Amino acid sequence: MESESASAHLHDAQQQEALVNTAQLATYLENVPELRPSLPIRAIERLGQGQSNLTFRIVMTGQTVILRCPPPGPLPPSAHDVLREFRVLSALIHSAVPVPRPIVACSDLAIIGVPFYLMETLAGDAIRGVLPPALAAAPIEARHTVGEQVVDALAALHTTDPAAVGLANLGKPSGYLARQLRRWKEQLNYARTRPVPDLDRVTTWLEHNLPADTGRPVIVHGDYKLDNVIFSQDPQPRLLGVVDWELATLGDPLADLGWLLAFWREANDPAPELKILSRITEMPGFPTRAELANIYAERTGLTLPDLRYYIVFAMWKMAIVLEGHWARHVRGTAAGFDFSYLETAGPAYAASIRRMAEQ
């Protein structure tokens, strides 16, 4: 058993060294004044099983930082833009939106083979499949505050003036949903390795039911959900920062809200088709989707329409992401991820989205 454990540890280390070359990264960090005194690098640890941009903990003698980079393999055009993430973080660090402090970005492919950036480490973690021990032991009301803080941070983002933080040109000022539909249709076509009739029907439904622009564009995160916010590991958890900004742009705030609600599960929801979906918010104490929407409306002053379009829109985008993962699996570029479950789970999820759209 010990030999198996040692072998697995060696395999993980070899995989991570293949993704982030320690020696080359250390040479680069010698030219970063803030980080040079903390060298040498003691360890590089992969964080989570994120299947978009990759996240690594860089443990040095003097401090620990976080590295973000794209996954290996052929990628869709404009996807996995970590330098865009760095720009957004650099702007929002001066706003009311809680984000980790960015340190340095590198576009030189000679360092680790892909662009990357480094940011500070937050003293907490995302809440995913299991409640952190401190929160599990806390009064049940603490779970409700988690939902409130998630919405508070989203409201802070959507009420931040893009021009005031230097992001007025982050995206076009109008036509966000129409552009998103075109872009994600292109992503679906890029990933298409099998028939996806349910996704094609949802695409048509989204095009035929496209809402009008809601008014002044705001900064949108693009992937705003519970496991993209970092909480302190206290009995009364505090939201320390919002992460994973690769899809940020200017657009319709309700698209962010719809994304949050689409993956915020409730106790009476049917079992999810996707094993990657967290079921943590099904537990007693977490607010419902309706409660989150009401809190958001109160914080932003917006009058909310029926949000079904935005929830379907979010699920459709997730399904396209998953088709991209399936394509990587089929093409042999999944870099050790096991996406075989998507053979049946992907079509089942797409069918559930179609039913929601056409109900």
ChimeraX attribute file (.defattr): number of C-alpha atoms within 10 A of each C-alpha:
attribute: neighborCount
match mode: 1-to-1
recipient: residues
	/A:1	6
	/A:2	7
	/A:3	8
	/A:4	9
	/A:5	10
	/A:6	11
	/A:7	12
	/A:8	12
	/A:9	12
	/A:10	12
	/A:11	12
	/A:12	14
	/A:13	16
	/A:14	12
	/A:15	14
	/A:16	16
	/A:17	15
	/A:18	13
	/A:19	20
	/A:20	21
	/A:21	14
	/A:22	20
	/A:23	14
	/A:24	12
	/A:25	15
	/A:26	18
	/A:27	14
	/A:28	15
	/A:29	19
	/A:30	15
	/A:31	10
	/A:32	13
	/A:33	9
	/A:34	11
	/A:35	20
	/A:36	16
	/A:37	14
	/A:38	16
	/A:39	16
	/A:40	18
	/A:41	18
	/A:42	12
	/A:43	15
	/A:44	21
	/A:45	17
	/A:46	20
	/A:47	12
	/A:48	11
	/A:49	10
	/A:50	11
	/A:51	16
	/A:52	15
	/A:53	18
	/A:54	21
	/A:55	22
	/A:56	20
	/A:57	19
	/A:58	20
	/A:59	18
	/A:60	19
	/A:61	12
	/A:62	13
	/A:63	14
	/A:64	20
	/A:65	18
	/A:66	22
	/A:67	24
	/A:68	21
	/A:69	24
	/A:70	21
	/A:71	19
	/A:72	15
	/A:73	12
	/A:74	9
	/A:75	15
	/A:76	13
	/A:77	11
	/A:78	10
	/A:79	13
	/A:80	20
	/A:81	17
	/A:82	25
	/A:83	20
	/A:84	17
	/A:85	21
	/A:86	24
	/A:87	17
	/A:88	23
	/A:89	24
	/A:90	19
	/A:91	16
	/A:92	21
	/A:93	15
	/A:94	13
	/A:95	17
	/A:96	13
	/A:97	21
	/A:98	21
	/A:99	27
	/A:100	20
	/A:101	18
	/A:102	21
	/A:103	18
	/A:104	17
	/A:105	19
	/A:106	18
	/A:107	14
	/A:108	11
	/A:109	10
	/A:110	11
	/A:111	19
	/A:112	21
	/A:113	16
	/A:114	17
	/A:115	19
	/A:116	25
	/A:117	18
	/A:118	21
	/A:119	20
	/A:120	16
	/A:121	17
	/A:122	17
	/A:123	11
	/A:124	17
	/A:125	18
	/A:126	21
	/A:127	21
	/A:128	17
	/A:129	13
	/A:130	10
	/A:131	16
	/A:132	18
	/A:133	11
	/A:134	14
	/A:135	20
	/A:136	13
	/A:137	12
	/A:138	14
	/A:139	12
	/A:140	14
	/A:141	14
	/A:142	19
	/A:143	22
	/A:144	17
	/A:145	18
	/A:146	23
	/A:147	21
	/A:148	19
	/A:149	18
	/A:150	24
	/A:151	25
	/A:152	20
	/A:153	22
	/A:154	26
	/A:155	22
	/A:156	17
	/A:157	22
	/A:158	24
	/A:159	17
	/A:160	16
	/A:161	17
	/A:162	21
	/A:163	11
	/A:164	12
	/A:165	15
	/A:166	14
	/A:167	18
	/A:168	17
	/A:169	11
	/A:170	17
	/A:171	16
	/A:172	13
	/A:173	16
	/A:174	17
	/A:175	15
	/A:176	20
	/A:177	20
	/A:178	15
	/A:179	13
	/A:180	14
	/A:181	19
	/A:182	13
	/A:183	14
	/A:184	16
	/A:185	17
	/A:186	15
	/A:187	20
	/A:188	22
	/A:189	13
	/A:190	16
	/A:191	20
	/A:192	15
	/A:193	15
	/A:194	10
	/A:195	9
	/A:196	16
	/A:197	13
	/A:198	19
	/A:199	22
	/A:200	16
	/A:201	17
	/A:202	23
	/A:203	20
	/A:204	12
	/A:205	17
	/A:206	20
	/A:207	14
	/A:208	9
	/A:209	10
	/A:210	14
	/A:211	12
	/A:212	12
	/A:213	14
	/A:214	14
	/A:215	11
	/A:216	12
	/A:217	22
	/A:218	22
	/A:219	24
	/A:220	23
	/A:221	26
	/A:222	21
	/A:223	21
	/A:224	26
	/A:225	21
	/A:226	23
	/A:227	17
	/A:228	18
	/A:229	22
	/A:230	24
	/A:231	25
	/A:232	20
	/A:233	19
	/A:234	15
	/A:235	16
	/A:236	16
	/A:237	20
	/A:238	16
	/A:239	22
	/A:240	21
	/A:241	22
	/A:242	24
	/A:243	19
	/A:244	23
	/A:245	25
	/A:246	23
	/A:247	18
	/A:248	18
	/A:249	24
	/A:250	25
	/A:251	29
	/A:252	24
	/A:253	24
	/A:254	19
	/A:255	23
	/A:256	23
	/A:257	26
	/A:258	24
	/A:259	23
	/A:260	25
	/A:261	23
	/A:262	20
	/A:263	20
	/A:264	22
	/A:265	23
	/A:266	17
	/A:267	14
	/A:268	7
	/A:269	9
	/A:270	8
	/A:271	11
	/A:272	15
	/A:273	17
	/A:274	15
	/A:275	11
	/A:276	10
	/A:277	14
	/A:278	18
	/A:279	19
	/A:280	18
	/A:281	25
	/A:282	16
	/A:283	14
	/A:284	13
	/A:285	16
	/A:286	24
	/A:287	22
	/A:288	18
	/A:289	19
	/A:290	10
	/A:291	14
	/A:292	22
	/A:293	19
	/A:294	15
	/A:295	18
	/A:296	23
	/A:297	15
	/A:298	13
	/A:299	17
	/A:300	16
	/A:301	11
	/A:302	13
	/A:303	9
	/A:304	11
	/A:305	9
	/A:306	7
	/A:307	16
	/A:308	14
	/A:309	19
	/A:310	25
	/A:311	24
	/A:312	23
	/A:313	26
	/A:314	23
	/A:315	22
	/A:316	25
	/A:317	21
	/A:318	18
	/A:319	19
	/A:320	24
	/A:321	18
	/A:322	21
	/A:323	26
	/A:324	22
	/A:325	23
	/A:326	25
	/A:327	20
	/A:328	20
	/A:329	19
	/A:330	14
	/A:331	12
	/A:332	11
	/A:333	17
	/A:334	19
	/A:335	14
	/A:336	9
	/A:337	13
	/A:338	11
	/A:339	19
	/A:340	13
	/A:341	11
	/A:342	20
	/A:343	14
	/A:344	11
	/A:345	17
	/A:346	21
	/A:347	19
	/A:348	15
	/A:349	21
	/A:350	24
	/A:351	19
	/A:352	15
	/A:353	23
	/A:354	21
	/A:355	12
	/A:356	15
	/A:357	20
	/A:358	9
	/A:359	6
